[in-house]
Amino acid sequence: MAFETKEQSQAYWNKNLKLMVILMTIWFVVSFGCGILFVDALNTIQIGGYKLGFWFAQQGSIYVFLGIIFVYARQMRKLDREFGVDDE
């Protein structure tokens, strides 16, 4: 991976870091917030016989994390193409 200028390299990594901060914030809110902080409020809702707070603590945060992995890969592919550093 080679950038033509230092400014391009810095812009690339700034966008990468911004994306990571956004996705990690979503992950934190879902895993810590929904699984621990908001569990009492979420437990008033049931899905398939299970309380929603329990579901987020056991399964939901994992599903969200897997979704975040796919979103990150897709967005990084777009970013790589934008800056001309993709594999193609």
C-alpha positions as CSV (number, residue, x, y, z in Angstrom):
1,M,0.0,0.0,0.0
2,A,1.6,3.3,-1.1
3,F,0.1,6.7,-0.9
4,E,1.3,9.5,-3.2
5,T,1.4,12.1,-0.4
6,K,1.5,12.2,3.4
7,E,-1.8,14.1,3.3
8,Q,-3.5,11.2,1.5
9,S,-2.1,8.8,4.0
10,Q,-3.3,10.9,6.9
11,A,-6.8,11.4,5.4
12,Y,-7.1,7.6,4.9
13,W,-6.2,6.8,8.5
14,N,-8.4,9.6,9.8
15,K,-11.4,8.1,8.0
16,N,-10.4,4.7,9.1
17,L,-10.2,5.8,12.8
18,K,-13.5,7.7,12.5
19,L,-15.2,4.5,11.2
20,M,-13.7,2.4,14.0
21,V,-14.8,4.8,16.7
22,I,-18.4,4.9,15.3
23,L,-18.6,1.1,15.1
24,M,-17.0,0.5,18.5
25,T,-19.4,3.0,20.1
26,I,-22.3,1.0,18.6
27,W,-20.8,-2.2,19.9
28,F,-20.3,-0.7,23.4
29,V,-23.8,0.7,23.6
30,V,-25.3,-2.6,22.5
31,S,-23.2,-5.0,24.6
32,F,-22.7,-2.9,27.7
33,G,-25.8,-0.7,27.5
34,C,-28.4,-3.2,26.4
35,G,-26.9,-6.1,28.2
36,I,-26.1,-4.4,31.6
37,L,-27.3,-0.8,32.0
38,F,-30.8,-1.0,30.3
39,V,-31.5,-4.6,31.1
40,D,-34.4,-3.9,33.5
41,A,-36.2,-1.7,31.0
42,L,-35.6,-4.2,28.2
43,N,-36.7,-7.1,30.3
44,T,-40.3,-5.8,30.1
45,I,-40.3,-6.8,26.4
46,Q,-40.3,-10.5,25.5
47,I,-39.2,-12.1,22.2
48,G,-39.9,-15.8,21.7
49,G,-40.5,-16.2,25.4
50,Y,-37.2,-14.7,26.5
51,K,-36.8,-11.3,28.1
52,L,-35.1,-8.8,25.7
53,G,-32.4,-7.8,28.1
54,F,-31.4,-11.4,28.6
55,W,-31.4,-11.9,24.8
56,F,-29.1,-8.9,24.2
57,A,-26.8,-10.1,26.9
58,Q,-26.6,-13.6,25.5
59,Q,-27.1,-13.4,21.8
60,G,-27.9,-9.9,20.5
61,S,-24.5,-8.4,21.2
62,I,-22.9,-11.2,19.4
63,Y,-25.1,-10.7,16.3
64,V,-24.4,-7.0,16.4
65,F,-20.7,-7.6,16.6
66,L,-20.8,-9.9,13.6
67,G,-22.8,-7.3,11.7
68,I,-20.2,-4.7,12.6
69,I,-17.4,-6.9,11.2
70,F,-19.3,-7.1,7.8
71,V,-20.0,-3.3,7.8
72,Y,-16.3,-2.6,8.6
73,A,-15.1,-4.8,5.8
74,R,-17.5,-3.3,3.3
75,Q,-16.7,0.3,4.3
76,M,-13.0,-0.3,4.3
77,R,-13.3,-1.8,0.7
78,K,-15.0,1.5,-0.3
79,L,-12.3,3.5,1.5
80,D,-9.5,1.5,-0.2
81,R,-11.1,2.1,-3.6
82,E,-11.5,5.8,-2.9
83,F,-7.9,6.2,-2.1
84,G,-6.6,3.8,-4.8
85,V,-5.1,1.3,-2.4
86,D,-7.4,-1.6,-3.1
87,D,-6.1,-5.0,-4.3
88,E,-7.6,-4.7,-7.8
